[in-house]
Amino acid sequence: MEWHKLYNSTRWRKYRLIFLAANPLCVDPYKDHGKRPVMATVVDHIRAHRGSYPLFWAPWNHQALCHGCNSKKAVLEEGAFGIRI
């Protein structure tokens, strides 16, 4: 899909670094980490943008997740890794 290119853009890569520096810990949406803080590695889109440029860039639509939480969210909320089934 054409919008996948957004994730490789210089603008997104810079934004991701700034966002994760300001939000270094996983928000732990599934309460899997207990009291142990886990570093975030992913800027997740809370609401799937499905190619919507404004929704892709909306700061209110971003959250910091660790890789594990991001993968779990993809499976639970989208049915697969970004693919609706």
Secondary structure, DSSP 8 states (H G I E B T S, - for coil): -GGGGGGGSHHHHHHHHHHHHHS-B---TT--STT---B--EEEESS--TT-HHHHH-GGGEEEE-HHHHHHHHHHHHSSSS---
